[in-house]
Amino acid sequence: MIRTANYNFIGKLIPLCGLFFMILVNACVAQRNTPIPAAYQTEEYLPFLKGKSVGMVVNQTSTIGQTHLVDTLRSHEVDIIKVFAPEHGFRGEADAGATVKSGIDEKTGLPIISLYGKNKKPTNEQLKDLDVVIFDIQDVGARFYTYISTMHYVMEACAENNLPLLILDRPNPNGMYVDGPILEMEHQSFVGMHPIPILHGLTVAELAQMINGEKWLKNGLQCELKIIQNKNYDHQVHYSLPIKPSPNLPNDLSIALYPSLCLFEGTIISVGRGTEKPFQQIGHPSLTGFEHTFTPESMPGSSVHPPLENEKCYGIDFESKDFEDGISLKYLIDFYKAFPDKDKYFNNFLPKLAGTESLLQQIEAGFSEEEIKMSWQVGLEGYKKMREVYLLYKD
């Protein structure tokens, strides 16, 4: 009896300790006036979850301090039924483009349903036993980062099944920029679903409001949204991510360079996948005039078979280079000019990444970076006016 009483006491104490820890973390973070992601503000959404069957769209970035949101909510006796996993999986261990398998999470015993691959949208059957779905994933503010495409499909499925979607917002580390060509809908794909620029300047909650407001869901459906906002955040605040959002974005530099360097994935040039510095260097075996070198190798968990595997590449290391704000085309253009076989430089993925065929055509025609960027301005001005309507945090 004494042992049972002790265990009961400990069982009650754990949630209290967790709550105390979160209050302490919130107080410390607020004191430094740094952004507080919505997930930390449990007092704002725990009452909403009481007595509900919950589905969660989360990954390795869905944490409160060092504790995963799933574990935090379970400690508060929230009834989590299942977890939906985006690209890279629930624990963030799958390579870009790799199949994410459904199954059972070893740590929690929860069923994991993949939302990457053939099943990008939750089915009616997968949602039928739920009362609410939570979305809490760290984005990096680039249109082709697929977590926002997953959010679109989750919104659509929730709307079709009359389920509310609780979005726990997180700061956008590239949220101070609005730049790049607007996606033309004939180039719509999972790496670009909305007519927005590459750098859209929105948090996931703001984008969700735009998706609803502009009626971009199938048949103009509207998803019932409940949004918990960040604290101490606006779009000019710098936010350093505490956890890498995907295997090949390991640090602040890679996240800042990603919106520009990801365009190289529409070319024959390596962006450093299969090295310790992905999205921080570019190169190719044919560019022997460059001093910097690297050799992509198989790295399970980030790049099992990277482009140009085991080939010595010559190019540029951006660790010691200044990089302009927003989207830079300088190196995309310079490498095209330097590449010996220009017919092989681009591949058919570039129009999907850029959201337009014109970028490829402009570079091949010899347009300068300034001329190309000028061609974006009318679209960007229109987008900025639309964006203003949906901002939760003013610039």
C-alpha positions as CSV (number, residue, x, y, z in Angstrom):
1,M,0.0,0.0,0.0
2,I,2.8,2.4,0.8
3,R,4.5,1.7,-2.5
4,T,1.2,2.3,-4.4
5,A,0.7,5.6,-2.5
6,N,4.2,6.7,-3.4
7,Y,3.7,5.9,-7.1
8,N,0.4,7.8,-7.1
9,F,2.2,10.8,-5.5
10,I,4.9,10.7,-8.1
11,G,2.4,10.4,-10.9
12,K,0.7,13.6,-9.6
13,L,4.0,15.3,-9.1
14,I,5.4,14.8,-12.6
15,P,2.8,17.0,-14.4
16,L,3.3,19.7,-11.6
17,C,7.1,19.6,-12.1
18,G,6.6,19.9,-15.9
19,L,4.2,22.8,-15.4
20,F,6.6,24.5,-13.0
21,F,9.4,24.0,-15.5
22,M,7.4,25.6,-18.3
23,I,6.5,28.6,-16.2
24,L,10.1,29.0,-15.3
25,V,11.2,28.7,-18.9
26,N,8.6,31.2,-20.0
27,A,9.6,33.7,-17.4
28,C,13.3,33.4,-18.3
29,V,12.7,33.7,-22.0
30,A,10.3,36.6,-21.6
31,Q,12.9,38.3,-19.4
32,R,15.4,38.2,-22.3
33,N,12.7,39.4,-24.6
34,T,13.3,36.7,-27.1
35,P,10.4,35.0,-29.0
36,I,8.4,32.4,-27.2
37,P,6.8,29.8,-29.5
38,A,3.1,29.1,-29.0
39,A,3.7,25.5,-27.8
40,Y,5.3,26.9,-24.6
41,Q,2.0,28.6,-23.7
42,T,0.2,25.5,-22.5
43,E,-2.2,27.6,-20.4
44,E,-3.6,29.0,-23.6
45,Y,-4.6,25.6,-25.2
46,L,-4.7,22.8,-22.6
47,P,-8.3,23.8,-21.6
48,F,-9.3,23.5,-25.3
49,L,-7.9,19.9,-25.4
50,K,-9.6,18.7,-22.2
51,G,-11.8,15.7,-22.9
52,K,-10.9,15.6,-26.6
53,S,-9.4,12.9,-28.8
54,V,-6.3,14.5,-30.3
55,G,-4.3,13.9,-33.5
56,M,-0.9,15.6,-33.8
57,V,1.0,16.7,-36.9
58,V,4.5,17.1,-35.3
59,N,8.2,16.2,-35.8
60,Q,11.5,16.6,-33.9
61,T,11.0,20.4,-33.7
62,S,7.8,20.2,-31.8
63,T,9.3,20.7,-28.4
64,I,8.9,22.7,-25.2
65,G,12.5,23.2,-24.0
66,Q,14.0,19.8,-24.2
67,T,10.7,17.9,-24.0
68,H,8.7,16.8,-27.0
69,L,5.2,18.3,-27.2
70,V,3.7,14.8,-27.3
71,D,5.4,13.9,-24.0
72,T,4.3,17.2,-22.4
73,L,0.7,16.7,-23.4
74,R,0.6,13.1,-22.3
75,S,1.9,14.3,-18.9
76,H,-1.1,16.5,-18.7
77,E,-3.4,13.5,-19.6
78,V,-4.3,14.8,-23.0
79,D,-5.8,11.9,-25.0
80,I,-3.4,11.7,-28.0
81,I,-4.8,9.0,-30.4
82,K,-2.2,9.2,-33.2
83,V,0.6,11.2,-34.8
84,F,0.9,12.3,-38.4
85,A,4.5,12.6,-39.7
86,P,5.6,15.0,-42.5
87,E,8.7,14.7,-44.7
88,H,11.7,13.5,-42.7
89,G,9.4,11.6,-40.3
90,F,8.3,12.0,-36.7
91,R,11.8,12.0,-35.3
92,G,13.3,13.9,-38.2
93,E,15.6,11.1,-39.2
94,A,14.6,10.5,-42.9
95,D,16.6,11.8,-45.8
96,A,14.9,14.5,-48.1
97,G,12.6,12.7,-50.4
98,A,12.9,9.4,-48.6
99,T,9.8,7.3,-47.9
100,V,8.5,8.0,-44.4
101,K,6.9,4.8,-43.1
102,S,3.8,4.5,-41.0
103,G,4.1,2.3,-37.9
104,I,4.3,2.5,-34.1
105,D,6.5,4.9,-32.3
106,E,8.8,2.9,-30.0
107,K,9.0,5.5,-27.3
108,T,5.3,6.3,-26.9
109,G,3.5,3.4,-28.5
110,L,1.5,5.8,-30.5
111,P,0.5,4.9,-34.1
112,I,2.5,7.0,-36.6
113,I,0.8,7.8,-40.0
114,S,3.0,9.1,-42.8
115,L,2.0,12.2,-44.6
116,Y,4.8,12.0,-47.1
117,G,4.8,9.8,-50.1
118,K,1.6,8.5,-51.6
119,N,-0.5,9.5,-48.5
120,K,0.1,13.3,-48.3
121,K,-3.4,14.0,-47.0
122,P,-5.1,12.4,-44.0
123,T,-7.9,10.2,-45.1
124,N,-11.5,10.3,-43.6
125,E,-10.8,6.9,-42.0
126,Q,-7.6,8.3,-40.3
127,L,-9.5,11.2,-38.9
128,K,-12.8,9.6,-37.9
129,D,-11.9,9.0,-34.3
130,L,-10.5,12.5,-33.6
131,D,-12.1,15.6,-32.1
132,V,-9.2,18.0,-33.0
133,V,-5.9,18.0,-34.8
134,I,-2.8,19.9,-33.6
135,F,-0.2,21.3,-36.1
136,D,3.2,22.3,-34.5
137,I,6.1,22.2,-36.8
138,Q,9.0,24.6,-37.3
139,D,9.1,26.1,-40.8
140,V,11.9,28.1,-42.4
141,G,9.9,30.5,-44.5
142,A,10.6,29.1,-48.0
143,R,7.8,28.2,-50.3
144,F,9.4,24.9,-51.3
145,Y,9.9,23.6,-47.7
146,T,7.3,20.9,-47.7
147,Y,6.0,21.2,-44.1
148,I,3.7,24.0,-45.3
149,S,2.4,21.7,-48.1
150,T,1.6,19.1,-45.4
151,M,-0.3,21.8,-43.5
152,H,-2.3,22.6,-46.6
153,Y,-3.5,19.0,-47.0
154,V,-4.2,18.7,-43.2
155,M,-6.3,21.9,-43.4
156,E,-8.2,20.5,-46.3
157,A,-8.8,17.1,-44.6
158,C,-9.9,18.8,-41.4
159,A,-12.3,21.0,-43.4
160,E,-13.8,18.0,-45.1
161,N,-14.3,16.3,-41.8
162,N,-15.5,19.3,-39.7
163,L,-12.5,19.1,-37.4
164,P,-10.8,22.1,-35.9
165,L,-7.1,22.6,-36.5
166,L,-5.1,24.0,-33.6
167,I,-2.0,25.7,-34.9
168,L,0.8,26.3,-32.4
169,D,2.7,29.0,-34.2
170,R,6.5,29.3,-34.3
171,P,8.7,32.2,-35.5
172,N,9.9,32.3,-39.1
173,P,13.7,32.6,-39.1
174,N,13.5,34.1,-42.6
175,G,10.3,36.1,-41.8
176,M,11.9,39.5,-42.4
177,Y,12.1,38.9,-46.2
178,V,9.5,38.8,-49.0
179,D,11.3,38.0,-52.2
180,G,11.4,35.8,-55.3
181,P,9.1,35.0,-58.1
182,I,5.4,34.3,-57.5
183,L,4.5,30.7,-58.2
184,E,2.5,30.3,-61.4
185,M,-0.2,27.7,-60.7
186,E,0.8,25.6,-63.8
187,H,3.9,24.7,-61.8
188,Q,2.1,23.8,-58.6
189,S,3.5,20.7,-56.9
190,F,4.3,19.5,-53.4
191,V,7.3,21.9,-53.4
192,G,5.1,24.8,-54.2
193,M,1.3,24.8,-53.7
194,H,0.4,28.5,-53.5
195,P,0.8,31.6,-55.6
196,I,3.3,33.1,-53.1
197,P,7.0,34.1,-53.5
198,I,9.9,31.8,-52.5
199,L,10.4,33.9,-49.3
200,H,6.8,34.5,-48.3
201,G,7.4,36.4,-45.0
202,L,4.7,34.5,-43.0
203,T,4.6,32.2,-40.0
204,V,2.7,29.0,-40.5
205,A,-0.3,30.4,-38.7
206,E,-0.3,33.5,-41.0
207,L,0.0,31.3,-44.0
208,A,-2.9,29.1,-42.8
209,Q,-5.1,32.3,-42.5
210,M,-4.1,33.2,-46.1
211,I,-4.9,29.7,-47.4
212,N,-8.4,30.0,-45.8
213,G,-8.9,33.7,-46.7
214,E,-7.9,33.2,-50.4
215,K,-9.9,30.0,-50.6
216,W,-7.0,27.9,-51.8
217,L,-8.3,24.7,-50.4
218,K,-10.2,22.4,-52.7
219,N,-13.7,23.7,-53.6
220,G,-13.0,26.8,-51.6
221,L,-13.4,25.0,-48.3
222,Q,-12.6,26.8,-45.1
223,C,-10.8,25.1,-42.2
224,E,-11.8,26.0,-38.7
225,L,-8.6,27.4,-37.2
226,K,-7.6,27.9,-33.6
227,I,-4.3,29.8,-33.5
228,I,-2.0,30.3,-30.5
229,Q,0.5,33.1,-31.3
230,N,4.1,33.5,-30.6
231,K,5.1,36.0,-27.9
232,N,7.8,38.7,-28.2
233,Y,7.9,38.2,-31.9
234,D,7.6,40.4,-35.0
235,H,8.9,39.9,-38.5
236,Q,12.1,41.8,-37.9
237,V,13.2,39.7,-34.9
238,H,16.0,37.3,-35.5
239,Y,15.2,33.8,-34.3
240,S,17.9,31.1,-34.0
241,L,16.3,27.6,-34.2
242,P,17.1,25.5,-31.2
243,I,16.7,22.2,-33.2
244,K,17.6,21.7,-36.8
245,P,14.3,21.6,-38.8
246,S,15.5,18.9,-41.2
247,P,18.7,16.8,-41.5
248,N,20.3,19.0,-44.1
249,L,19.6,22.4,-42.4
250,P,21.9,22.0,-39.4
251,N,22.5,25.6,-38.4
252,D,21.5,29.3,-38.9
253,L,23.8,29.8,-41.9
254,S,22.2,26.9,-43.8
255,I,18.7,28.1,-43.0
256,A,19.6,31.7,-44.2
257,L,21.2,30.3,-47.4
258,Y,18.5,27.7,-48.1
259,P,16.0,29.9,-50.0
260,S,18.7,30.8,-52.5
261,L,20.8,27.7,-52.7
262,C,17.9,25.3,-52.9
263,L,17.5,26.6,-56.5
264,F,20.7,24.8,-57.3
265,E,18.8,21.5,-56.8
266,G,17.3,22.4,-60.2
267,T,20.8,22.2,-61.6
268,I,23.7,19.7,-61.9
269,I,25.5,21.6,-59.0
270,S,25.9,20.0,-55.6
271,V,24.7,22.0,-52.6
272,G,26.8,20.0,-50.2
273,R,24.5,17.2,-49.4
274,G,26.6,14.3,-48.1
275,T,29.0,16.6,-46.3
276,E,29.1,18.2,-42.9
277,K,28.1,21.6,-44.5
278,P,25.0,21.1,-46.6
279,F,23.5,24.3,-48.0
280,Q,26.7,26.1,-47.0
281,Q,28.8,25.2,-50.1
282,I,28.2,24.5,-53.8
283,G,30.4,22.9,-56.4
284,H,30.9,20.4,-59.2
285,P,33.7,18.2,-60.5
286,S,33.9,20.2,-63.8
287,L,34.5,23.6,-62.1
288,T,38.2,23.1,-61.5
289,G,38.9,26.8,-61.5
290,F,37.6,27.2,-58.0
291,E,39.9,26.6,-55.0
292,H,37.4,25.3,-52.5
293,T,36.7,21.5,-52.7
294,F,34.5,19.0,-51.0
295,T,33.5,15.3,-51.7
296,P,29.9,14.2,-51.1
297,E,29.7,10.9,-49.3
298,S,26.9,8.6,-48.1
299,M,25.6,9.9,-44.8
300,P,22.6,7.7,-43.5
301,G,20.0,9.9,-41.8
302,S,20.7,13.0,-44.0
303,S,22.0,11.9,-47.5
304,V,22.2,8.2,-48.2
305,H,23.1,8.7,-51.8
306,P,23.8,12.4,-52.4
307,P,24.3,13.9,-55.8
308,L,27.8,13.5,-57.1
309,E,28.6,10.9,-54.4
310,N,32.3,10.2,-54.0
311,E,33.2,12.8,-56.7
312,K,35.5,15.7,-55.8
313,C,33.7,19.0,-56.3
314,Y,35.2,22.4,-56.8
315,G,33.2,25.5,-55.9
316,I,32.5,28.0,-53.1
317,D,32.3,27.8,-49.3
318,F,29.8,30.4,-48.0
319,E,31.0,30.2,-44.4
320,S,33.4,33.1,-45.0
321,K,31.4,35.0,-47.7
322,D,28.9,37.8,-47.3
323,F,25.5,36.9,-48.7
324,E,22.9,39.4,-49.7
325,D,19.5,39.6,-47.9
326,G,16.6,37.8,-49.4
327,I,17.0,35.8,-52.6
328,S,20.5,35.8,-54.3
329,L,20.8,34.8,-57.9
330,K,24.5,35.8,-58.3
331,Y,25.9,32.3,-57.8
332,L,23.2,30.6,-59.8
333,I,24.1,32.9,-62.8
334,D,27.9,32.8,-62.2
335,F,28.0,29.0,-62.1
336,Y,25.9,28.8,-65.3
337,K,28.4,31.1,-67.0
338,A,31.4,29.0,-65.7
339,F,29.9,25.6,-66.4
340,P,31.5,24.1,-69.5
341,D,28.4,22.1,-70.8
342,K,25.5,24.6,-70.4
343,D,23.0,22.2,-71.9
344,K,23.3,20.0,-68.9
345,Y,23.3,22.7,-66.3
346,F,19.6,22.9,-65.6
347,N,17.1,20.0,-64.9
348,N,13.3,19.9,-65.1
349,F,13.1,20.5,-61.3
350,L,14.0,24.2,-61.5
351,P,10.6,25.4,-62.8
352,K,8.9,23.7,-59.8
353,L,11.4,25.2,-57.3
354,A,11.2,28.7,-58.9
355,G,7.5,28.4,-59.5
356,T,8.0,29.7,-63.1
357,E,9.8,28.7,-66.3
358,S,11.0,32.3,-66.8
359,L,13.9,32.1,-64.4
360,L,15.6,29.4,-66.4
361,Q,14.9,31.2,-69.7
362,Q,16.2,34.6,-68.3
363,I,19.5,33.1,-67.1
364,E,20.0,31.3,-70.5
365,A,19.2,34.5,-72.3
366,G,21.9,36.4,-70.3
367,F,19.7,38.5,-68.1
368,S,21.5,40.1,-65.1
369,E,20.4,39.4,-61.5
370,E,19.1,43.0,-61.3
371,E,17.0,42.5,-64.5
372,I,15.6,39.3,-63.3
373,K,14.7,40.7,-59.9
374,M,13.0,43.7,-61.5
375,S,10.7,41.3,-63.4
376,W,9.4,40.0,-60.0
377,Q,8.4,43.4,-58.6
378,V,4.8,43.8,-59.9
379,G,3.9,40.3,-58.5
380,L,5.7,41.0,-55.2
381,E,3.9,44.3,-54.7
382,G,0.5,42.6,-55.2
383,Y,1.5,39.8,-52.9
384,K,2.6,42.3,-50.2
385,K,-0.8,44.0,-50.2
386,M,-2.5,40.6,-49.8
387,R,-0.1,39.5,-47.1
388,E,-0.8,42.6,-45.0
389,V,-4.4,41.3,-44.4
390,Y,-3.2,38.1,-42.8
391,L,-0.3,39.3,-40.6
392,L,-0.5,38.4,-36.9
393,Y,2.8,40.1,-36.2
394,K,3.5,43.5,-37.9
395,D,6.8,44.1,-39.7
